[in-house]
Amino acid sequence: MLKQKIEEALNAQINAEMWSAYLYLSMAAYCHAEGQPGMGKWFEVQFKEEQDHAKILFNYVISRNGKVNLQAIDAVPTEWNSILNVFENALRHEQSITESINKLFALTTQENDYATQSMLKWFIDEQVEEEENVKTIIDNLKMIKDNGFGIYMIDKELGSRPYKQASPLNGGEI
């Protein structure tokens, strides 16, 4: 059974993950509108992954006899200054999610909730990967600057990213 503090924090994280999904869908729409369908697709995959993250937490709360309390999702930005700015915002957002997961993990340490700590380790590893991926895209965009062929190539590369359901949802380990 989950302690109330942990249950509330997990519900807040579910909301944060759903907000993230909504943010990435907005970023996808922006990229499509800017004529970058590959980048738009990349953000669409991010959208699905964030929904997966929320569902993992949702399933966990239920499995621990907790109550899922879904809240309204706040509005997300819809405009950015450039494609580079979109990805810079995505990195800042991922860093804020990492901080949120770390605070949640610290709470589980304080509350001696080892089961939730174990589950959260998957998210900690996932956040390292998320930040690294976005940072690489930013570095590449900065390197090519306004080179049209370079932007075309990055768009093509990002558009080839497949969606893969998060392993905890398809029988994999957390």
C-alpha positions, 0 to 999 in steps of 0.5 A: 500500500502506498503512503499518502505522500507517495501516492500524491507525488505519483499522481502529480508525476502522472499529470507532469507526464501527460503535460509533457505529452501535450507539450510534445504534440504542440512541438510536433505541430510547430515543426510540421507548420515549419515544413519539417515533417521529420522533426514533427514525427520525432516529437510525435514519438516523444508524445507517445513515449510520455503517454507511456510514462504516465501509464506506467505510473498509473499502472503502478499506483493501481498495483499498490492499491492506490487511487489515481487522481487525474487532474486537468492539464495546463495549457502548453506553449504553441509558438517558438522562435525557431526549430533550434529553440523548440529543441532547446525548450525540449531539453529544458523541459526534460531537465525539469522532468529529471528534477521532478523524478529525482525529487520523487525518488528522494521522497521515497528514500525519506519514506522508506518506500523501496518498492517505489524506489525500484520502479523509479530507477527505470525512469531515472535511466530513461531521463538520462537517455532523453536528455542525451538524445535532445542534446545531440540534436541541439548540437547538430542543429548548432553545427549546421546553422542555416545550412539547408542541406544539413537541416534537410538531412537532420529532418530525414534522420529524425523522421526515421525514428520508430515508436517503441512502446516502453518496456514496462508496458510490454512485459519488460522489466522496470 
